[in-house]
């Protein structure tokens, strides 16, 4: 398969339809089901229904500021991602190119099952954008390492803060089987992320020579003989890029880590800001801690971008913390801001990007 065909195969129409149908169907179905369920009014603490609560909702100045802050979080998240790509690519991409690459990277993640991830497609996207094969591999893996490093640091910080405020770290779910399994799944996934981060650090930055030797040996396998020459070239590019990254000053890594912290902080704060549209106040640290747990659980979802699963899981994870009254509507807005938005932007970027980069494809 040529690279052009490979890229196009990852963005076929039915791969867009599946997450849209699952996500909108799950969110709309949950919203419809919840309308006549008894909930507590967060303002009066009186029993009511979600239908009555939504019907009586009044837009306030707080809601306007919260909406503005939500949009600011979305913009800040994407700006930080774009800036990080420019840093890690040694400014190989200009601002416009970096925007296109990040939006397609997000699109790839949205169209790929969460348990698989969109890294493989991201490598192809960066390579078609002008990077060498090895450099694109190194950039994607270092990006993943920084993301996981942020998570490894953020989890203990926010869990301790949440505990200090007297809130449960894990959701109190009536289904004891699922609820009791969450801490174990979380612990296993956290340990896996720690091991994966260590492997990436060792293979790309600490001892890239070993990765180089291993890839060269793999390229000589008979089953991979067709791609042997390309694998060796990628291996050489990867080693060169690894050496370049490893030799960078602390300022380089400080900037890369700072943009990572900024982007992920904005990602998680988006939900907090959406909640403030409906609630006068929320336990911010506890909501952030629950999101960290939810995000890890979402990574094992077999659906594209956790579509269908995330919309249902959010009320389950936050219901005991802030009540169920508005959570179905919050889930719908949250998924649009953090997921469906990138399907729309990707649909706008992809055709133009394919046309502009067609001349860069290697045979």
VODREN-487868 format. One record per residue (C-alpha): residue in one letter; x, y, z. Coordinates in pm, 1 decimal, always signed. Each point is the difference from the previous one (the first is absolute). Example, Ala and Ser with C-alpha at 12.3 -4.5 7.8 and 13.67 -1.06 7.14 Angstrom:
BEGIN
<node code="A" east="+1230.0" north="-450.0" up="+780.0"/>
<node code="S" east="+137.0" north="+344.0" up="-66.0"/>
***
This chain:
BEGIN
<node code="X" east="+0.0" north="+0.0" up="+0.0"/>
<node code="X" east="+136.1" north="+341.2" up="-93.4"/>
<node code="X" east="+23.8" north="+267.5" up="+265.9"/>
<node code="X" east="-273.7" north="+197.8" up="-173.9"/>
<node code="X" east="-237.1" north="-295.9" up="+11.6"/>
<node code="X" east="+101.0" north="-75.0" up="+359.6"/>
<node code="X" east="-81.3" north="+351.9" up="+116.2"/>
<node code="X" east="-335.5" north="+2.3" up="-176.0"/>
<node code="X" east="-92.0" north="-342.8" up="+139.1"/>
<node code="X" east="+6.4" north="+138.8" up="+352.9"/>
<node code="X" east="-249.5" north="+276.4" up="-81.2"/>
<node code="X" east="-272.7" north="-188.9" up="-186.4"/>
<node code="X" east="-359.1" north="+126.0" up="+39.6"/>
<node code="X" east="-125.8" north="-291.4" up="+208.0"/>
<node code="X" east="+272.1" north="+62.5" up="+256.5"/>
<node code="X" east="-156.1" north="+344.0" up="+51.8"/>
<node code="X" east="-355.0" north="-133.1" up="+14.1"/>
<node code="X" east="+61.9" north="-257.0" up="+275.3"/>
<node code="X" east="+118.7" north="+239.9" up="+274.8"/>
<node code="X" east="-258.5" north="+263.7" up="-95.8"/>
<node code="X" east="-286.4" north="-250.0" up="+21.3"/>
<node code="X" east="+129.8" north="-156.1" up="+322.0"/>
<node code="X" east="+78.4" north="+329.8" up="+170.4"/>
<node code="X" east="-308.6" north="+198.3" up="-95.6"/>
<node code="X" east="-221.4" north="-305.4" up="+46.9"/>
<node code="X" east="+135.9" north="-71.0" up="+349.6"/>
<node code="X" east="-10.9" north="+363.1" up="+112.0"/>
<node code="X" east="-346.6" north="+66.5" up="-145.8"/>
<node code="X" east="-138.3" north="-326.2" up="+133.8"/>
<node code="X" east="+137.2" north="+69.4" up="+345.5"/>
<node code="X" east="-140.1" north="+354.8" up="-8.2"/>
<node code="X" east="-342.2" north="-126.3" up="-107.2"/>
<node code="X" east="-0.8" north="-276.0" up="+263.6"/>
<node code="X" east="+103.4" north="+238.1" up="+276.6"/>
<node code="X" east="-267.0" north="+264.0" up="-66.0"/>
<node code="X" east="-261.0" north="-152.5" up="+231.1"/>
<node code="X" east="+239.3" north="-142.6" up="+258.5"/>
<node code="X" east="-20.2" north="+141.3" up="+351.6"/>
<node code="X" east="+302.5" north="+214.6" up="+88.5"/>
<node code="X" east="+89.1" north="+267.5" up="+251.3"/>
<node code="X" east="-6.2" north="+363.2" up="-101.0"/>
<node code="X" east="+358.4" north="+115.2" up="+76.2"/>
<node code="X" east="-126.7" north="+345.1" up="+102.1"/>
<node code="X" east="-288.3" north="-98.4" up="+231.3"/>
<node code="X" east="+86.1" north="-365.0" up="+76.1"/>
<node code="X" east="-364.6" north="-84.3" up="-71.4"/>
<node code="X" east="-107.8" north="-307.3" up="-195.8"/>
<node code="X" east="-89.0" north="+71.8" up="-361.9"/>
<node code="X" east="+51.5" north="-146.8" up="-346.3"/>
<node code="X" east="+270.8" north="+71.8" up="-252.6"/>
<node code="X" east="-267.6" north="+123.4" up="-240.8"/>
<node code="X" east="-125.0" north="+257.6" up="+250.7"/>
<node code="X" east="+354.2" north="+93.8" up="+94.9"/>
<node code="X" east="+101.3" north="+67.5" up="-361.0"/>
<node code="X" east="-328.0" north="+183.5" up="-68.6"/>
<node code="X" east="+58.6" north="+234.2" up="+293.4"/>
<node code="X" east="+365.6" north="+61.7" up="-78.6"/>
<node code="X" east="+81.3" north="+369.4" up="-41.1"/>
<node code="X" east="+306.1" north="+134.2" up="-174.3"/>
<node code="X" east="+204.8" north="+218.4" up="+232.3"/>
<node code="X" east="+312.3" north="+209.1" up="-14.4"/>
<node code="X" east="+185.2" north="-288.2" up="+164.7"/>
<node code="X" east="-111.6" north="-229.6" up="-281.2"/>
<node code="X" east="+127.1" north="+249.4" up="-259.8"/>
<node code="X" east="+339.7" north="+17.6" up="+166.4"/>
<node code="X" east="+10.4" north="-377.9" up="+31.8"/>
<node code="X" east="-78.2" north="-39.1" up="-370.5"/>
<node code="X" east="+271.5" north="+250.7" up="-86.6"/>
<node code="X" east="+242.6" north="-190.6" up="+225.6"/>
<node code="X" east="-98.3" north="-327.4" up="-170.0"/>
<node code="X" east="+85.1" north="+143.0" up="-341.1"/>
<node code="X" east="+323.6" north="+137.3" up="+145.0"/>
<node code="X" east="+96.1" north="-344.8" up="+131.9"/>
<node code="X" east="-61.6" north="-156.1" up="-342.4"/>
<node code="X" east="+211.3" north="+265.8" up="-173.2"/>
<node code="X" east="+274.9" north="-22.4" up="+262.5"/>
<node code="X" east="+15.3" north="-376.6" up="-24.5"/>
<node code="X" east="+42.8" north="+4.3" up="-378.6"/>
<node code="X" east="+246.4" north="+290.0" up="+7.9"/>
<node code="X" east="+216.4" north="-187.4" up="+252.0"/>
<node code="X" east="-9.4" north="-314.7" up="-214.8"/>
<node code="X" east="+100.7" north="+199.1" up="-307.9"/>
<node code="X" east="+280.5" north="+176.5" up="+187.1"/>
<node code="X" east="+129.3" north="-332.1" up="+134.1"/>
<node code="X" east="+10.5" north="-148.3" up="-348.9"/>
<node code="X" east="+202.0" north="+297.3" up="-121.7"/>
<node code="X" east="+242.3" north="-47.3" up="+289.1"/>
<node code="X" east="+42.9" north="-376.5" up="-47.2"/>
<node code="X" east="+30.0" north="+33.0" up="-378.5"/>
<node code="X" east="+272.7" north="+265.2" up="+41.9"/>
<node code="X" east="-229.8" north="+254.1" up="-170.0"/>
<node code="X" east="-13.8" north="-210.7" up="-317.6"/>
<node code="X" east="-370.4" north="+83.3" up="-30.2"/>
<node code="X" east="-131.4" north="+354.6" up="-13.1"/>
<node code="X" east="-309.6" north="+98.3" up="+198.9"/>
<node code="X" east="-244.7" north="-88.2" up="-277.2"/>
<node code="X" east="+161.7" north="-337.1" up="-65.9"/>
<node code="X" east="+11.3" north="-75.2" up="+372.1"/>
<node code="X" east="-371.5" north="+80.3" up="+29.5"/>
<node code="X" east="-81.4" north="-241.2" up="-284.0"/>
<node code="X" east="+216.7" north="-276.0" up="+147.0"/>
<node code="X" east="-151.9" north="+31.4" up="+347.5"/>
<node code="X" east="-357.3" north="+6.6" up="-129.9"/>
<node code="X" east="+63.6" north="-313.8" up="-206.6"/>
<node code="X" east="+172.5" north="-159.9" up="+298.4"/>
<node code="X" east="-312.3" north="+71.4" up="+206.1"/>
<node code="X" east="-216.5" north="-132.5" up="-282.4"/>
<node code="X" east="+203.0" north="-322.3" up="-13.2"/>
<node code="X" east="-48.3" north="-45.6" up="+374.9"/>
<node code="X" east="-373.1" north="+67.4" up="-35.8"/>
<node code="X" east="-38.8" north="-264.4" up="-271.2"/>
<node code="X" east="+213.0" north="-264.1" up="+172.5"/>
<node code="X" east="-110.3" north="-225.8" up="+286.3"/>
<node code="X" east="+133.8" north="+147.4" up="+322.2"/>
<node code="X" east="+160.9" north="-328.5" up="+98.9"/>
<node code="X" east="+208.7" north="+20.0" up="-321.8"/>
<node code="X" east="+66.1" north="+374.3" up="-22.9"/>
<node code="X" east="+79.3" north="+216.6" up="-301.3"/>
<node code="X" east="+379.4" north="+4.3" up="+27.5"/>
<node code="X" east="+60.7" north="-219.6" up="-304.7"/>
<node code="X" east="-212.4" north="+229.6" up="-217.6"/>
<node code="X" east="+168.9" north="+305.1" up="+154.9"/>
<node code="X" east="+337.1" north="-134.7" up="-115.4"/>
<node code="X" east="-130.3" north="-22.7" up="-357.3"/>
<node code="X" east="-150.8" north="+349.2" up="+25.4"/>
<node code="X" east="+328.9" north="+155.4" up="+117.5"/>
<node code="X" east="+197.1" north="-189.1" up="-262.7"/>
<node code="X" east="-229.1" north="+114.2" up="-278.4"/>
<node code="X" east="+24.5" north="+351.7" up="+141.2"/>
<node code="X" east="+374.7" north="+1.1" up="-69.8"/>
<node code="X" east="+174.6" north="-182.3" up="+285.4"/>
<node code="X" east="+226.3" north="-297.3" up="-58.6"/>
<node code="X" east="-135.9" north="-334.3" up="+113.2"/>
<node code="X" east="+230.9" north="-31.4" up="+298.7"/>
<node code="X" east="-57.1" north="+358.5" up="+109.8"/>
<node code="X" east="-377.1" north="-45.2" up="-13.3"/>
<node code="X" east="+28.4" north="-316.0" up="+213.0"/>
<node code="X" east="+220.8" north="+177.3" up="+254.9"/>
<node code="X" east="-229.0" north="+304.4" up="+14.3"/>
<node code="X" east="-314.8" north="-206.7" up="+55.9"/>
<node code="X" east="+163.1" north="-216.5" up="+265.3"/>
<node code="X" east="+153.7" north="+294.0" up="+186.4"/>
<node code="X" east="-338.3" north="+172.6" up="-9.8"/>
<node code="X" east="-159.1" north="-312.8" up="+148.2"/>
<node code="X" east="+272.5" north="-13.5" up="+265.7"/>
<node code="X" east="-66.4" north="+360.6" up="+102.6"/>
<node code="X" east="-375.3" north="-62.6" up="+11.8"/>
<node code="X" east="+45.2" north="-305.2" up="+219.9"/>
<node code="X" east="+249.7" north="+183.7" up="+220.1"/>
<node code="X" east="-255.4" north="+274.5" up="+62.2"/>
<node code="X" east="-255.4" north="-261.8" up="+95.9"/>
<node code="X" east="+237.6" north="-180.9" up="+234.5"/>
<node code="X" east="+68.3" north="+328.8" up="+180.4"/>
<node code="X" east="-356.4" north="+135.0" up="-5.1"/>
<node code="X" east="-166.3" north="-309.5" up="+146.1"/>
<node code="X" east="+163.9" north="+3.4" up="+345.8"/>
<node code="X" east="-22.6" north="+380.6" up="+21.2"/>
<node code="X" east="-373.4" north="+26.1" up="-69.1"/>
<node code="X" east="-89.7" north="-316.7" up="+187.2"/>
<node code="X" east="+169.1" north="+135.1" up="+313.3"/>
<node code="X" east="-172.2" north="+337.7" up="-39.8"/>
<node code="X" east="-334.3" north="-174.5" up="-52.6"/>
<node code="X" east="+53.7" north="-210.2" up="+311.9"/>
<node code="X" east="+92.3" north="+308.2" up="+201.6"/>
<node code="X" east="-338.3" north="+154.5" up="-89.0"/>
<node code="X" east="-185.6" north="-307.8" up="+124.8"/>
<node code="X" east="-117.5" north="-132.9" up="-338.1"/>
<node code="X" east="+18.7" north="-357.6" up="-119.1"/>
<node code="X" east="+263.2" north="-61.9" up="-267.2"/>
<node code="X" east="-203.9" north="-263.1" up="-181.0"/>
<node code="X" east="-369.5" north="+32.1" up="-90.3"/>
<node code="X" east="-251.8" north="-163.0" up="+231.5"/>
<node code="X" east="-189.3" north="-210.5" up="-253.2"/>
<node code="X" east="-303.5" north="-209.6" up="+98.2"/>
<node code="X" east="+119.3" north="-289.4" up="-216.3"/>
<node code="X" east="+248.4" north="-134.9" up="+253.3"/>
<node code="X" east="+166.1" north="-234.7" up="-250.8"/>
<node code="X" east="+94.5" north="+281.8" up="-235.6"/>
<node code="X" east="+64.0" north="+248.9" up="+279.6"/>
<node code="X" east="+230.3" north="-235.1" up="+190.0"/>
<node code="X" east="+198.0" north="-81.4" up="-313.6"/>
<node code="X" east="+83.5" north="+364.9" up="-81.6"/>
<node code="X" east="+281.8" north="+38.6" up="+259.0"/>
<node code="X" east="+163.2" north="-322.0" up="-120.2"/>
<node code="X" east="-28.1" north="+96.8" up="-366.6"/>
<node code="X" east="+135.5" north="+343.1" up="+85.9"/>
<node code="X" east="+299.2" north="-141.5" up="+189.2"/>
<node code="X" east="+86.9" north="-243.7" up="-279.1"/>
<node code="X" east="-33.6" north="+265.7" up="-269.7"/>
<node code="X" east="+207.4" north="+248.7" up="+201.3"/>
<node code="X" east="+276.7" north="-259.1" up="+42.0"/>
<node code="X" east="-15.6" north="-77.5" up="-372.9"/>
<node code="X" east="+37.7" north="+369.6" up="-86.6"/>
<node code="X" east="+301.6" north="+25.6" up="+232.0"/>
<node code="X" east="+166.2" north="-298.3" up="-168.8"/>
<node code="X" east="-85.6" north="+129.1" up="-349.2"/>
<node code="X" east="+146.6" north="+342.5" up="+80.3"/>
<node code="X" east="+321.7" north="-161.9" up="+122.2"/>
<node code="X" east="+24.0" north="-210.3" up="-316.5"/>
<node code="X" east="-47.7" north="+300.6" up="-228.8"/>
<node code="X" east="+253.4" north="+204.5" up="+196.1"/>
<node code="X" east="+254.7" north="-281.2" up="-20.1"/>
<node code="X" east="-56.9" north="-79.5" up="-366.6"/>
<node code="X" east="-11.8" north="+355.6" up="-133.6"/>
<node code="X" east="+211.9" north="+211.6" up="+233.4"/>
<node code="X" east="+206.4" north="-203.9" up="+244.2"/>
<node code="X" east="+127.1" north="-277.2" up="-227.9"/>
<node code="X" east="-110.7" north="+59.7" up="-361.4"/>
<node code="X" east="+290.9" north="-213.0" up="-124.1"/>
<node code="X" east="-179.2" north="-310.3" up="+127.2"/>
<node code="X" east="-315.7" north="+95.6" up="-187.7"/>
<node code="X" east="+211.3" north="+57.7" up="-310.0"/>
<node code="X" east="+165.0" north="-341.6" up="+22.9"/>
<node code="X" east="-331.4" north="-173.5" up="+66.3"/>
<node code="X" east="-170.6" north="+164.4" up="-299.9"/>
<node code="X" east="+292.3" north="-92.3" up="-223.5"/>
<node code="X" east="-27.6" north="-362.6" up="+109.7"/>
<node code="X" east="-374.7" north="+3.6" up="-58.7"/>
<node code="X" east="+49.5" north="+143.1" up="-349.5"/>
<node code="X" east="+194.6" north="-315.2" up="-92.7"/>
<node code="X" east="-284.9" north="-234.1" up="+86.4"/>
<node code="X" east="-131.4" north="-182.0" up="-306.6"/>
<node code="X" east="-359.5" north="+84.9" up="+80.3"/>
<node code="X" east="+90.8" north="+371.0" up="-10.1"/>
<node code="X" east="+242.1" north="-10.3" up="-291.5"/>
<node code="X" east="-236.9" north="+204.7" up="-214.5"/>
<node code="X" east="+36.5" north="+293.8" up="+239.0"/>
<node code="X" east="+359.9" north="-68.8" up="+105.6"/>
<node code="X" east="+156.4" north="+296.6" up="-177.5"/>
<node code="X" east="-261.9" north="+241.1" up="+129.5"/>
<node code="X" east="+29.2" north="-135.6" up="+355.9"/>
<node code="X" east="+376.6" north="+52.0" up="-5.3"/>
<node code="X" east="-43.5" north="+355.5" up="-124.3"/>
<node code="X" east="-257.1" north="+68.1" up="+270.6"/>
<node code="X" east="+233.2" north="-153.0" up="+255.8"/>
<node code="X" east="+282.7" north="+232.9" up="-104.4"/>
<node code="X" east="-235.2" north="+299.9" up="+5.2"/>
<node code="X" east="-127.7" north="-103.5" up="+342.9"/>
<node code="X" east="+352.0" north="-25.1" up="+140.9"/>
<node code="X" east="+97.5" north="+339.0" up="-141.1"/>
<node code="X" east="-317.4" north="+164.9" up="+134.6"/>
<node code="X" east="+45.1" north="-166.0" up="+340.3"/>
<node code="X" east="+354.3" north="+133.2" up="+22.7"/>
<node code="X" east="-120.6" north="+347.2" up="-98.5"/>
<node code="X" east="-273.0" north="-5.9" up="+265.9"/>
<node code="X" east="+227.7" north="-143.1" up="+266.1"/>
<node code="X" east="+254.9" north="+275.2" up="-57.4"/>
<node code="X" east="-255.4" north="+278.0" up="+40.8"/>
<node code="X" east="+44.1" north="+235.1" up="+298.3"/>
<node code="X" east="-227.8" north="-3.0" up="+302.3"/>
<node code="X" east="-189.5" north="+297.8" up="-140.3"/>
<node code="X" east="-116.5" north="-213.8" up="-294.3"/>
<node code="X" east="-143.0" north="-265.8" up="+230.4"/>
<node code="X" east="-139.6" north="+258.7" up="+238.4"/>
<node code="X" east="-196.3" north="+155.7" up="-286.6"/>
<node code="X" east="-120.8" north="-340.9" up="-121.1"/>
<node code="X" east="-112.5" north="-99.1" up="+350.8"/>
<node code="X" east="-159.1" north="+340.6" up="+65.1"/>
<node code="X" east="-210.0" north="-19.7" up="-317.2"/>
<node code="X" east="-99.8" north="-355.2" up="+94.5"/>
<node code="X" east="-117.3" north="+113.4" up="+343.9"/>
<node code="X" east="-182.1" north="+294.9" up="-154.6"/>
<node code="X" east="-180.1" north="-209.6" up="-261.7"/>
<node code="X" east="-111.1" north="-274.6" up="+237.5"/>
<node code="X" east="-101.1" north="+244.9" up="+271.1"/>
<node code="X" east="-217.3" north="+182.7" up="-253.0"/>
<node code="X" east="-143.7" north="-333.8" up="-118.2"/>
<node code="X" east="-116.7" north="-98.1" up="+349.7"/>
<node code="X" east="-107.1" north="+351.3" up="+103.4"/>
<node code="X" east="-236.6" north="+8.1" up="-298.3"/>
<node code="X" east="-243.7" north="-223.5" up="+187.3"/>
<node code="X" east="+29.3" north="+209.4" up="+316.0"/>
<node code="X" east="-94.3" north="+310.4" up="-197.1"/>
<node code="X" east="-295.5" north="-174.3" up="-166.7"/>
<node code="X" east="-127.3" north="-106.4" up="+341.7"/>
<node code="X" east="+13.0" north="+362.6" up="+116.9"/>
<node code="X" east="-252.6" north="+88.5" up="-270.1"/>
<node code="X" east="-255.8" north="-201.1" up="+199.4"/>
<node code="X" east="+134.6" north="-1.5" up="+357.1"/>
<node code="X" east="+84.2" north="+299.9" up="+215.6"/>
<node code="X" east="+295.3" north="-183.8" up="+150.8"/>
<node code="X" east="+167.0" north="-340.1" up="-33.5"/>
<node code="X" east="+281.5" north="-182.7" up="+183.5"/>
<node code="X" east="+261.0" north="+75.4" up="-266.5"/>
<node code="X" east="+280.5" north="-221.6" up="+134.1"/>
<node code="X" east="-233.7" north="-297.0" up="+43.1"/>
<node code="X" east="-142.5" north="+42.9" up="-353.0"/>
<node code="X" east="+354.0" north="+10.7" up="-141.0"/>
<node code="X" east="+94.7" north="-311.2" up="+197.7"/>
<node code="X" east="-307.5" north="-185.7" up="-127.1"/>
<node code="X" east="+87.5" north="+102.0" up="-355.5"/>
<node code="X" east="+346.2" north="-150.9" up="+37.7"/>
<node code="X" east="-157.6" north="-328.7" up="+102.3"/>
<node code="X" east="-263.2" north="+24.7" up="-275.1"/>
<node code="X" east="+261.7" north="+73.0" up="-266.4"/>
<node code="X" east="+193.9" north="-312.0" up="+92.7"/>
<node code="X" east="-313.6" north="-213.4" up="-10.7"/>
<node code="X" east="-89.7" north="+152.0" up="-337.8"/>
<node code="X" east="+332.1" north="-114.1" up="-147.0"/>
<node code="X" east="-117.5" north="-363.2" up="+14.2"/>
<node code="X" east="-314.4" north="+75.5" up="-200.6"/>
<node code="X" east="-20.1" north="-196.5" up="-329.1"/>
<node code="X" east="-205.0" north="+273.1" up="-171.8"/>
<node code="X" east="+153.1" north="+283.9" up="-207.3"/>
<node code="X" east="+101.9" north="+279.3" up="+233.5"/>
<node code="X" east="-198.6" north="-172.1" up="+280.4"/>
<node code="X" east="-311.5" north="+109.7" up="-186.3"/>
<node code="X" east="-315.5" north="-126.6" up="+169.0"/>
<node code="X" east="+191.7" north="-103.4" up="+310.9"/>
<node code="X" east="+117.0" north="+345.2" up="+110.5"/>
<node code="X" east="-347.3" north="+154.9" up="-23.7"/>
<node code="X" east="-145.7" north="-264.3" up="+232.7"/>
<node code="X" east="+302.5" north="-20.2" up="+231.4"/>
<node code="X" east="+14.8" north="+370.7" up="+86.3"/>
<node code="X" east="-324.7" north="+11.5" up="+204.1"/>
<node code="X" east="+100.6" north="-325.8" up="+169.4"/>
<node code="X" east="+332.5" north="+151.8" up="+106.6"/>
<node code="X" east="-133.1" north="+339.4" up="+113.8"/>
<node code="X" east="-357.1" north="-72.0" up="+111.3"/>
<node code="X" east="+78.0" north="-67.6" up="+365.0"/>
<node code="X" east="+223.8" north="+308.5" up="+7.7"/>
<node code="X" east="-224.2" north="+273.9" up="-139.6"/>
<node code="X" east="-334.6" north="-168.5" up="-67.3"/>
<node code="X" east="-154.4" north="-134.7" up="-321.6"/>
<node code="X" east="-228.0" north="+294.6" up="-81.2"/>
<node code="X" east="+187.7" north="+159.1" up="-287.0"/>
<node code="X" east="+258.3" north="-271.0" up="-75.3"/>
<node code="X" east="-163.9" north="-139.8" up="-313.2"/>
<node code="X" east="+3.9" north="+347.8" up="-159.4"/>
<node code="X" east="+352.7" north="+59.2" up="+131.9"/>
<node code="X" east="+117.8" north="-326.9" up="-158.0"/>
<node code="X" east="-138.2" north="+103.5" up="-338.6"/>
<node code="X" east="+171.4" north="+342.6" up="+10.9"/>
<node code="X" east="+323.4" north="-149.0" up="+137.0"/>
<node code="X" east="+26.8" north="-256.2" up="-277.9"/>
<node code="X" east="-67.5" north="+260.8" up="-264.5"/>
<node code="X" east="+273.7" north="+224.5" up="+143.0"/>
<node code="X" east="+258.9" north="-275.5" up="+39.3"/>
<node code="X" east="-89.5" north="-250.2" up="-270.9"/>
<node code="X" east="-255.2" north="+81.7" up="-270.9"/>
<node code="X" east="+158.4" north="+340.6" up="-57.7"/>
<node code="X" east="+311.1" north="-172.0" up="-134.5"/>
<node code="X" east="-202.7" north="-213.7" up="-239.3"/>
<node code="X" east="-138.4" north="+320.2" up="-154.1"/>
<node code="X" east="+335.9" north="+179.9" up="-8.5"/>
<node code="X" east="+168.5" north="-312.2" up="-137.6"/>
<node code="X" east="-259.3" north="-25.5" up="-276.0"/>
<node code="X" east="+86.2" north="+357.3" up="-98.8"/>
<node code="X" east="+379.9" north="-44.0" up="+20.4"/>
<node code="X" east="+39.4" north="-346.3" up="-154.5"/>
<node code="X" east="-85.9" north="+58.2" up="-370.9"/>
<node code="X" east="+212.9" north="+313.2" up="-25.2"/>
<node code="X" east="+288.7" north="-165.1" up="+187.2"/>
<node code="X" east="-10.2" north="-310.7" up="-224.1"/>
<node code="X" east="+20.1" north="+221.6" up="-306.1"/>
<node code="X" east="+282.6" north="+218.2" up="+134.9"/>
<node code="X" east="+216.1" north="-290.5" up="+118.8"/>
<node code="X" east="-48.5" north="-237.1" up="-295.5"/>
<node code="X" east="+332.6" north="+108.1" up="-151.0"/>
<node code="X" east="+190.1" north="-105.9" up="+316.4"/>
<node code="X" east="-99.9" north="-367.7" up="-16.6"/>
<node code="X" east="+290.0" north="-237.9" up="-57.5"/>
<node code="X" east="-45.3" north="-293.8" up="-226.3"/>
***
